[in-house]
Structure formats: C-alpha cells, structure tokens
Amino acid sequence: MARPEPIAAREAKLFRNNKSQAVRIPADFELPGDSVMIHRDGDRLILEPIRCKNLLEVLAGLTPLGADDQFPEIDDTLLPAKAIDL
C-alpha cells in the first residue's frame, strides 16, 4: 500500500474521556479501522493503524491438529440437511 503524502504538523486538542486522556484527531490525519497500536518513544506517543491480517497470515498462525485430536460427535438428526438448488 502506498504511503500517504506527508501533511504539515499542527496542534490537536487533548480532552478527558472518563479516566482516560484522548486526542481529537483532525480529519486529514484520520487512520483506518477502529483501533490502533500505541507505543512510547521517549516523550513521544506513536499511533499506528492495526492492519487486518490476510487469510494466509491467519492460516500460518494456526496450530495443526495432532493425530489424537478429534472432532466432536455431531447429532445430525437435530439439524437435518436441506437440499439447496444452486
């Protein structure tokens, strides 16, 4: 993904939200998603968007089933399969 063009630094407002401090991020600095990673570098706070993993990353993180692992028994009389016309 291409990096966005740099935007000149500007002042943003801090405010309290219950017991947390929050910052109002201007629209031109908006980050994707609904959460970020935050870390401290000296007296600087750095916010980074959390990227969604793609399917290959998710699958690579799974632990393979062992030879002794079994799927649970399923009572298929409770939910009989219905024919679907595709």
Biopython code that builds the backbone (N, CA, C, O; Angstrom):
import numpy as np
from Bio.PDB.StructureBuilder import StructureBuilder

atoms = [
    (1, "MET", "N", (0.844, -1.167, 0.000)),
    (1, "MET", "CA", (0.000, 0.000, 0.000)),
    (1, "MET", "C", (0.890, 1.232, 0.000)),
    (1, "MET", "O", (1.864, 1.292, 0.751)),
    (2, "ALA", "N", (0.575, 2.199, -0.820)),
    (2, "ALA", "CA", (1.371, 3.423, -0.917)),
    (2, "ALA", "C", (1.179, 4.279, 0.328)),
    (2, "ALA", "O", (0.090, 4.349, 0.897)),
    (3, "ARG", "N", (2.263, 4.927, 0.733)),
    (3, "ARG", "CA", (2.191, 5.826, 1.885)),
    (3, "ARG", "C", (1.523, 7.125, 1.458)),
    (3, "ARG", "O", (1.765, 7.627, 0.361)),
    (4, "PRO", "N", (0.674, 7.669, 2.343)),
    (4, "PRO", "CA", (0.046, 8.941, 2.001)),
    (4, "PRO", "C", (1.070, 10.071, 1.989)),
    (4, "PRO", "O", (2.126, 9.974, 2.614)),
    (5, "GLU", "N", (0.746, 11.134, 1.276)),
    (5, "GLU", "CA", (1.614, 12.315, 1.230)),
    (5, "GLU", "C", (1.739, 12.894, 2.632)),
    (5, "GLU", "O", (0.762, 12.901, 3.381)),
    (6, "PRO", "N", (2.930, 13.383, 3.005)),
    (6, "PRO", "CA", (3.086, 13.998, 4.324)),
    (6, "PRO", "C", (2.183, 15.223, 4.468)),
    (6, "PRO", "O", (1.970, 15.971, 3.513)),
    (7, "ILE", "N", (1.660, 15.410, 5.674)),
    (7, "ILE", "CA", (0.817, 16.555, 5.990)),
    (7, "ILE", "C", (1.560, 17.374, 7.029)),
    (7, "ILE", "O", (2.147, 16.817, 7.957)),
    (8, "ALA", "N", (1.539, 18.668, 6.885)),
    (8, "ALA", "CA", (2.233, 19.542, 7.829)),
    (8, "ALA", "C", (1.695, 19.318, 9.247)),
    (8, "ALA", "O", (0.493, 19.146, 9.448)),
    (9, "ALA", "N", (2.603, 19.323, 10.216)),
    (9, "ALA", "CA", (2.212, 19.134, 11.617)),
    (9, "ALA", "C", (1.323, 20.282, 12.060)),
    (9, "ALA", "O", (1.472, 21.418, 11.608)),
    (10, "ARG", "N", (0.394, 19.962, 12.957)),
    (10, "ARG", "CA", (-0.446, 21.009, 13.532)),
    (10, "ARG", "C", (-0.923, 20.596, 14.901)),
    (10, "ARG", "O", (-0.819, 19.428, 15.277)),
    (11, "GLU", "N", (-1.434, 21.527, 15.632)),
    (11, "GLU", "CA", (-1.859, 21.294, 17.002)),
    (11, "GLU", "C", (-3.197, 20.550, 17.037)),
    (11, "GLU", "O", (-4.079, 20.800, 16.214)),
    (12, "ALA", "N", (-3.336, 19.631, 18.004)),
    (12, "ALA", "CA", (-4.594, 18.906, 18.210)),
    (12, "ALA", "C", (-4.976, 19.038, 19.678)),
    (12, "ALA", "O", (-4.108, 19.214, 20.533)),
    (13, "LYS", "N", (-6.249, 18.956, 19.969)),
    (13, "LYS", "CA", (-6.756, 19.132, 21.326)),
    (13, "LYS", "C", (-6.762, 17.823, 22.102)),
    (13, "LYS", "O", (-7.100, 16.769, 21.563)),
    (14, "LEU", "N", (-6.386, 17.904, 23.367)),
    (14, "LEU", "CA", (-6.493, 16.793, 24.309)),
    (14, "LEU", "C", (-7.731, 17.019, 25.156)),
    (14, "LEU", "O", (-8.096, 18.159, 25.441)),
    (15, "PHE", "N", (-8.385, 15.922, 25.562)),
    (15, "PHE", "CA", (-9.541, 16.037, 26.443)),
    (15, "PHE", "C", (-9.645, 14.783, 27.292)),
    (15, "PHE", "O", (-8.982, 13.783, 27.017)),
    (16, "ARG", "N", (-10.470, 14.836, 28.317)),
    (16, "ARG", "CA", (-10.679, 13.691, 29.203)),
    (16, "ARG", "C", (-11.905, 12.929, 28.733)),
    (16, "ARG", "O", (-12.911, 13.528, 28.351)),
    (17, "ASN", "N", (-11.817, 11.602, 28.763)),
    (17, "ASN", "CA", (-12.936, 10.723, 28.459)),
    (17, "ASN", "C", (-12.983, 9.725, 29.603)),
    (17, "ASN", "O", (-12.254, 8.733, 29.597)),
    (18, "ASN", "N", (-13.840, 9.983, 30.588)),
    (18, "ASN", "CA", (-13.856, 9.250, 31.853)),
    (18, "ASN", "C", (-12.476, 9.390, 32.495)),
    (18, "ASN", "O", (-12.054, 10.511, 32.781)),
    (19, "LYS", "N", (-11.761, 8.289, 32.730)),
    (19, "LYS", "CA", (-10.446, 8.373, 33.370)),
    (19, "LYS", "C", (-9.297, 8.306, 32.369)),
    (19, "LYS", "O", (-8.135, 8.205, 32.764)),
    (20, "SER", "N", (-9.610, 8.362, 31.090)),
    (20, "SER", "CA", (-8.578, 8.304, 30.055)),
    (20, "SER", "C", (-8.395, 9.663, 29.408)),
    (20, "SER", "O", (-9.330, 10.460, 29.325)),
    (21, "GLN", "N", (-7.180, 9.917, 28.950)),
    (21, "GLN", "CA", (-6.922, 11.104, 28.151)),
    (21, "GLN", "C", (-7.092, 10.715, 26.692)),
    (21, "GLN", "O", (-6.678, 9.630, 26.283)),
    (22, "ALA", "N", (-7.695, 11.593, 25.909)),
    (22, "ALA", "CA", (-7.929, 11.320, 24.492)),
    (22, "ALA", "C", (-7.444, 12.507, 23.673)),
    (22, "ALA", "O", (-7.270, 13.609, 24.194)),
    (23, "VAL", "N", (-7.230, 12.270, 22.406)),
    (23, "VAL", "CA", (-6.814, 13.334, 21.496)),
    (23, "VAL", "C", (-7.810, 13.380, 20.341)),
    (23, "VAL", "O", (-8.210, 12.345, 19.809)),
    (24, "ARG", "N", (-8.199, 14.582, 19.964)),
    (24, "ARG", "CA", (-9.101, 14.751, 18.826)),
    (24, "ARG", "C", (-8.242, 14.801, 17.569)),
    (24, "ARG", "O", (-7.485, 15.752, 17.372)),
    (25, "ILE", "N", (-8.351, 13.791, 16.724)),
    (25, "ILE", "CA", (-7.524, 13.689, 15.522)),
    (25, "ILE", "C", (-8.240, 14.386, 14.368)),
    (25, "ILE", "O", (-9.365, 14.019, 14.028)),
    (26, "PRO", "N", (-7.602, 15.385, 13.763)),
    (26, "PRO", "CA", (-8.222, 16.075, 12.625)),
    (26, "PRO", "C", (-8.482, 15.106, 11.465)),
    (26, "PRO", "O", (-7.778, 14.109, 11.303)),
    (27, "ALA", "N", (-9.495, 15.417, 10.673)),
    (27, "ALA", "CA", (-9.921, 14.532, 9.583)),
    (27, "ALA", "C", (-8.800, 14.206, 8.610)),
    (27, "ALA", "O", (-8.734, 13.083, 8.111)),
    (28, "ASP", "N", (-7.914, 15.159, 8.328)),
    (28, "ASP", "CA", (-6.858, 14.878, 7.353)),
    (28, "ASP", "C", (-5.759, 13.981, 7.929)),
    (28, "ASP", "O", (-4.854, 13.582, 7.197)),
    (29, "PHE", "N", (-5.819, 13.657, 9.224)),
    (29, "PHE", "CA", (-4.888, 12.712, 9.844)),
    (29, "PHE", "C", (-5.587, 11.389, 10.179)),
    (29, "PHE", "O", (-5.009, 10.537, 10.853)),
    (30, "GLU", "N", (-6.803, 11.219, 9.719)),
    (30, "GLU", "CA", (-7.623, 10.059, 10.071)),
    (30, "GLU", "C", (-6.910, 8.752, 9.756)),
    (30, "GLU", "O", (-6.254, 8.619, 8.722)),
    (31, "LEU", "N", (-7.049, 7.781, 10.671)),
    (31, "LEU", "CA", (-6.462, 6.448, 10.491)),
    (31, "LEU", "C", (-7.567, 5.464, 10.145)),
    (31, "LEU", "O", (-8.710, 5.656, 10.558)),
    (32, "PRO", "N", (-7.252, 4.417, 9.397)),
    (32, "PRO", "CA", (-8.268, 3.419, 9.064)),
    (32, "PRO", "C", (-8.592, 2.539, 10.273)),
    (32, "PRO", "O", (-7.782, 2.418, 11.193)),
    (33, "GLY", "N", (-9.762, 1.936, 10.268)),
    (33, "GLY", "CA", (-10.133, 0.985, 11.308)),
    (33, "GLY", "C", (-10.706, 1.639, 12.548)),
    (33, "GLY", "O", (-11.007, 2.832, 12.557)),
    (34, "ASP", "N", (-10.855, 0.823, 13.617)),
    (34, "ASP", "CA", (-11.441, 1.346, 14.850)),
    (34, "ASP", "C", (-10.527, 1.160, 16.056)),
    (34, "ASP", "O", (-10.949, 1.380, 17.191)),
    (35, "SER", "N", (-9.282, 0.758, 15.822)),
    (35, "SER", "CA", (-8.318, 0.658, 16.915)),
    (35, "SER", "C", (-6.910, 0.860, 16.359)),
    (35, "SER", "O", (-6.670, 0.699, 15.162)),
    (36, "VAL", "N", (-5.986, 1.216, 17.252)),
    (36, "VAL", "CA", (-4.602, 1.473, 16.872)),
    (36, "VAL", "C", (-3.675, 0.829, 17.889)),
    (36, "VAL", "O", (-4.083, 0.511, 19.006)),
    (37, "MET", "N", (-2.430, 0.640, 17.493)),
    (37, "MET", "CA", (-1.372, 0.272, 18.428)),
    (37, "MET", "C", (-0.733, 1.575, 18.881)),
    (37, "MET", "O", (-0.505, 2.466, 18.064)),
    (38, "ILE", "N", (-0.442, 1.699, 20.169)),
    (38, "ILE", "CA", (0.182, 2.901, 20.691)),
    (38, "ILE", "C", (1.448, 2.503, 21.435)),
    (38, "ILE", "O", (1.452, 1.535, 22.196)),
    (39, "HIS", "N", (2.520, 3.251, 21.214)),
    (39, "HIS", "CA", (3.735, 2.997, 21.984)),
    (39, "HIS", "C", (4.463, 4.313, 22.205)),
    (39, "HIS", "O", (4.248, 5.300, 21.502)),
    (40, "ARG", "N", (5.324, 4.288, 23.201)),
    (40, "ARG", "CA", (6.044, 5.486, 23.601)),
    (40, "ARG", "C", (7.476, 5.409, 23.088)),
    (40, "ARG", "O", (8.119, 4.362, 23.159)),
    (41, "ASP", "N", (7.962, 6.529, 22.573)),
    (41, "ASP", "CA", (9.350, 6.675, 22.140)),
    (41, "ASP", "C", (9.862, 7.946, 22.810)),
    (41, "ASP", "O", (9.704, 9.042, 22.272)),
    (42, "GLY", "N", (10.478, 7.800, 23.992)),
    (42, "GLY", "CA", (10.868, 8.972, 24.778)),
    (42, "GLY", "C", (9.623, 9.688, 25.246)),
    (42, "GLY", "O", (8.769, 9.087, 25.897)),
    (43, "ASP", "N", (9.506, 10.986, 24.918)),
    (43, "ASP", "CA", (8.311, 11.723, 25.314)),
    (43, "ASP", "C", (7.279, 11.788, 24.183)),
    (43, "ASP", "O", (6.313, 12.546, 24.266)),
    (44, "ARG", "N", (7.482, 10.999, 23.137)),
    (44, "ARG", "CA", (6.559, 10.948, 22.001)),
    (44, "ARG", "C", (5.644, 9.741, 22.128)),
    (44, "ARG", "O", (6.082, 8.677, 22.568)),
    (45, "LEU", "N", (4.381, 9.891, 21.749)),
    (45, "LEU", "CA", (3.446, 8.776, 21.627)),
    (45, "LEU", "C", (3.232, 8.524, 20.144)),
    (45, "LEU", "O", (3.002, 9.459, 19.377)),
    (46, "ILE", "N", (3.305, 7.278, 19.747)),
    (46, "ILE", "CA", (3.170, 6.929, 18.329)),
    (46, "ILE", "C", (1.942, 6.041, 18.167)),
    (46, "ILE", "O", (1.817, 5.011, 18.830)),
    (47, "LEU", "N", (1.047, 6.445, 17.289)),
    (47, "LEU", "CA", (-0.159, 5.676, 16.977)),
    (47, "LEU", "C", (0.018, 5.033, 15.611)),
    (47, "LEU", "O", (0.405, 5.699, 14.651)),
    (48, "GLU", "N", (-0.266, 3.741, 15.524)),
    (48, "GLU", "CA", (-0.158, 3.036, 14.241)),
    (48, "GLU", "C", (-1.430, 2.239, 14.007)),
    (48, "GLU", "O", (-1.923, 1.576, 14.919)),
    (49, "PRO", "N", (-1.970, 2.299, 12.783)),
    (49, "PRO", "CA", (-3.174, 1.518, 12.497)),
    (49, "PRO", "C", (-2.884, 0.025, 12.606)),
    (49, "PRO", "O", (-1.787, -0.434, 12.287)),
    (50, "ILE", "N", (-3.879, -0.719, 13.059)),
    (50, "ILE", "CA", (-3.761, -2.179, 13.116)),
    (50, "ILE", "C", (-4.265, -2.703, 11.779)),
    (50, "ILE", "O", (-5.436, -2.541, 11.437)),
    (51, "ARG", "N", (-3.384, -3.320, 11.043)),
    (51, "ARG", "CA", (-3.731, -3.840, 9.722)),
    (51, "ARG", "C", (-4.470, -5.172, 9.866)),
    (51, "ARG", "O", (-4.115, -5.998, 10.707)),
    (52, "CYS", "N", (-5.480, -5.370, 9.055)),
    (52, "CYS", "CA", (-6.184, -6.648, 9.035)),
    (52, "CYS", "C", (-5.264, -7.697, 8.437)),
    (52, "CYS", "O", (-4.589, -7.457, 7.436)),
    (53, "LYS", "N", (-5.249, -8.862, 9.065)),
    (53, "LYS", "CA", (-4.438, -9.947, 8.521)),
    (53, "LYS", "C", (-5.141, -10.527, 7.305)),
    (53, "LYS", "O", (-6.369, -10.584, 7.246)),
    (54, "ASN", "N", (-4.338, -10.959, 6.330)),
    (54, "ASN", "CA", (-4.951, -11.638, 5.202)),
    (54, "ASN", "C", (-5.096, -13.121, 5.554)),
    (54, "ASN", "O", (-4.569, -13.571, 6.572)),
    (55, "LEU", "N", (-5.792, -13.865, 4.735)),
    (55, "LEU", "CA", (-6.093, -15.261, 5.029)),
    (55, "LEU", "C", (-4.833, -16.091, 5.229)),
    (55, "LEU", "O", (-4.798, -16.936, 6.123)),
    (56, "LEU", "N", (-3.795, -15.876, 4.420)),
    (56, "LEU", "CA", (-2.564, -16.652, 4.568)),
    (56, "LEU", "C", (-1.903, -16.402, 5.925)),
    (56, "LEU", "O", (-1.359, -17.330, 6.523)),
    (57, "GLU", "N", (-1.945, -15.162, 6.416)),
    (57, "GLU", "CA", (-1.378, -14.858, 7.732)),
    (57, "GLU", "C", (-2.170, -15.545, 8.841)),
    (57, "GLU", "O", (-1.589, -16.054, 9.799)),
    (58, "VAL", "N", (-3.491, -15.558, 8.711)),
    (58, "VAL", "CA", (-4.333, -16.230, 9.708)),
    (58, "VAL", "C", (-4.041, -17.723, 9.711)),
    (58, "VAL", "O", (-3.850, -18.314, 10.774)),
    (59, "LEU", "N", (-4.003, -18.336, 8.536)),
    (59, "LEU", "CA", (-3.750, -19.775, 8.450)),
    (59, "LEU", "C", (-2.355, -20.134, 8.967)),
    (59, "LEU", "O", (-2.182, -21.177, 9.597)),
    (60, "ALA", "N", (-1.365, -19.286, 8.708)),
    (60, "ALA", "CA", (0.003, -19.552, 9.164)),
    (60, "ALA", "C", (0.089, -19.518, 10.685)),
    (60, "ALA", "O", (0.968, -20.153, 11.266)),
    (61, "GLY", "N", (-0.805, -18.792, 11.332)),
    (61, "GLY", "CA", (-0.787, -18.700, 12.788)),
    (61, "GLY", "C", (-1.532, -19.816, 13.496)),
    (61, "GLY", "O", (-1.492, -19.897, 14.724)),
    (62, "LEU", "N", (-2.208, -20.675, 12.754)),
    (62, "LEU", "CA", (-2.961, -21.779, 13.361)),
    (62, "LEU", "C", (-2.037, -22.932, 13.735)),
    (62, "LEU", "O", (-1.050, -23.207, 13.052)),
    (63, "THR", "N", (-2.379, -23.598, 14.832)),
    (63, "THR", "CA", (-1.636, -24.783, 15.246)),
    (63, "THR", "C", (-2.261, -25.999, 14.573)),
    (63, "THR", "O", (-3.475, -26.182, 14.666)),
    (64, "PRO", "N", (-1.469, -26.842, 13.895)),
    (64, "PRO", "CA", (-2.028, -28.020, 13.240)),
    (64, "PRO", "C", (-2.639, -28.985, 14.263)),
    (64, "PRO", "O", (-2.174, -29.082, 15.399)),
    (65, "LEU", "N", (-3.678, -29.687, 13.839)),
    (65, "LEU", "CA", (-4.267, -30.715, 14.688)),
    (65, "LEU", "C", (-3.317, -31.897, 14.797)),
    (65, "LEU", "O", (-2.673, -32.277, 13.820)),
    (66, "GLY", "N", (-3.234, -32.466, 15.969)),
    (66, "GLY", "CA", (-2.400, -33.645, 16.168)),
    (66, "GLY", "C", (-3.164, -34.909, 15.808)),
    (66, "GLY", "O", (-4.365, -34.864, 15.539)),
    (67, "ALA", "N", (-2.465, -36.034, 15.805)),
    (67, "ALA", "CA", (-3.083, -37.315, 15.457)),
    (67, "ALA", "C", (-4.162, -37.698, 16.461)),
    (67, "ALA", "O", (-5.110, -38.398, 16.104)),
    (68, "ASP", "N", (-4.039, -37.252, 17.720)),
    (68, "ASP", "CA", (-5.007, -37.609, 18.754)),
    (68, "ASP", "C", (-6.193, -36.663, 18.815)),
    (68, "ASP", "O", (-7.174, -36.939, 19.506)),
    (69, "ASP", "N", (-6.109, -35.538, 18.090)),
    (69, "ASP", "CA", (-7.214, -34.574, 18.102)),
    (69, "ASP", "C", (-8.373, -35.126, 17.293)),
    (69, "ASP", "O", (-8.188, -35.664, 16.202)),
    (70, "GLN", "N", (-9.581, -34.983, 17.849)),
    (70, "GLN", "CA", (-10.773, -35.481, 17.167)),
    (70, "GLN", "C", (-11.842, -34.401, 17.181)),
    (70, "GLN", "O", (-11.926, -33.594, 18.107)),
    (71, "PHE", "N", (-12.642, -34.404, 16.153)),
    (71, "PHE", "CA", (-13.789, -33.516, 16.131)),
    (71, "PHE", "C", (-14.883, -34.129, 16.997)),
    (71, "PHE", "O", (-14.972, -35.353, 17.085)),
    (72, "PRO", "N", (-15.710, -33.320, 17.632)),
    (72, "PRO", "CA", (-16.775, -33.872, 18.468)),
    (72, "PRO", "C", (-17.826, -34.559, 17.609)),
    (72, "PRO", "O", (-18.013, -34.232, 16.437)),
    (73, "GLU", "N", (-18.503, -35.518, 18.225)),
    (73, "GLU", "CA", (-19.610, -36.186, 17.543)),
    (73, "GLU", "C", (-20.749, -35.195, 17.349)),
    (73, "GLU", "O", (-21.044, -34.405, 18.246)),
    (74, "ILE", "N", (-21.382, -35.230, 16.198)),
    (74, "ILE", "CA", (-22.476, -34.323, 15.891)),
    (74, "ILE", "C", (-23.727, -35.145, 15.639)),
    (74, "ILE", "O", (-23.731, -36.072, 14.829)),
    (75, "ASP", "N", (-24.794, -34.785, 16.352)),
    (75, "ASP", "CA", (-26.072, -35.471, 16.161)),
    (75, "ASP", "C", (-26.776, -34.811, 14.981)),
    (75, "ASP", "O", (-27.425, -33.777, 15.142)),
    (76, "ASP", "N", (-26.649, -35.407, 13.794)),
    (76, "ASP", "CA", (-27.214, -34.790, 12.597)),
    (76, "ASP", "C", (-28.721, -34.954, 12.489)),
    (76, "ASP", "O", (-29.321, -34.470, 11.529)),
    (77, "THR", "N", (-29.348, -35.625, 13.451)),
    (77, "THR", "CA", (-30.812, -35.723, 13.421)),
    (77, "THR", "C", (-31.439, -34.437, 13.959)),
    (77, "THR", "O", (-32.616, -34.172, 13.712)),
    (78, "LEU", "N", (-30.658, -33.634, 14.696)),
    (78, "LEU", "CA", (-31.205, -32.400, 15.244)),
    (78, "LEU", "C", (-31.349, -31.332, 14.166)),
    (78, "LEU", "O", (-32.290, -30.539, 14.187)),
    (79, "LEU", "N", (-30.425, -31.318, 13.241)),
    (79, "LEU", "CA", (-30.459, -30.334, 12.164)),
    (79, "LEU", "C", (-30.271, -31.048, 10.831)),
    (79, "LEU", "O", (-29.168, -31.070, 10.284)),
    (80, "PRO", "N", (-31.331, -31.622, 10.317)),
    (80, "PRO", "CA", (-31.175, -32.342, 9.040)),
    (80, "PRO", "C", (-30.805, -31.387, 7.910)),
    (80, "PRO", "O", (-31.268, -30.248, 7.857)),
    (81, "ALA", "N", (-29.964, -31.876, 7.019)),
    (81, "ALA", "CA", (-29.527, -31.070, 5.877)),
    (81, "ALA", "C", (-30.706, -30.854, 4.935)),
    (81, "ALA", "O", (-31.535, -31.741, 4.732)),
    (82, "LYS", "N", (-30.756, -29.665, 4.371)),
    (82, "LYS", "CA", (-31.803, -29.351, 3.405)),
    (82, "LYS", "C", (-31.164, -29.225, 2.031)),
    (82, "LYS", "O", (-30.050, -28.718, 1.899)),
    (83, "ALA", "N", (-31.860, -29.679, 1.035)),
    (83, "ALA", "CA", (-31.370, -29.548, -0.332)),
    (83, "ALA", "C", (-31.410, -28.086, -0.746)),
    (83, "ALA", "O", (-32.383, -27.381, -0.478)),
    (84, "ILE", "N", (-30.344, -27.635, -1.402)),
    (84, "ILE", "CA", (-30.279, -26.254, -1.865)),
    (84, "ILE", "C", (-30.094, -26.283, -3.378)),
    (84, "ILE", "O", (-29.185, -26.936, -3.891)),
    (85, "ASP", "N", (-30.958, -25.572, -4.078)),
    (85, "ASP", "CA", (-30.856, -25.501, -5.522)),
    (85, "ASP", "C", (-29.893, -24.365, -5.894)),
    (85, "ASP", "O", (-30.225, -23.192, -5.720)),
    (86, "LEU", "N", (-28.729, -24.701, -6.393)),
    (86, "LEU", "CA", (-27.759, -23.699, -6.811)),
    (86, "LEU", "C", (-27.945, -23.397, -8.264)),
    (86, "LEU", "O", (-27.222, -22.571, -8.821)),
]
sb = StructureBuilder()
sb.init_structure("model")
sb.init_model(0)
sb.init_chain("A")
sb.init_seg("    ")
for serial, (resi, resn, name, xyz) in enumerate(atoms, 1):
    if name == "N":
        sb.init_residue(resn, " ", resi, " ")
    sb.init_atom(name, np.array(xyz, "f"), 0.0, 1.0, " ", f" {name:<3s}", serial, name[0])
structure = sb.get_structure()
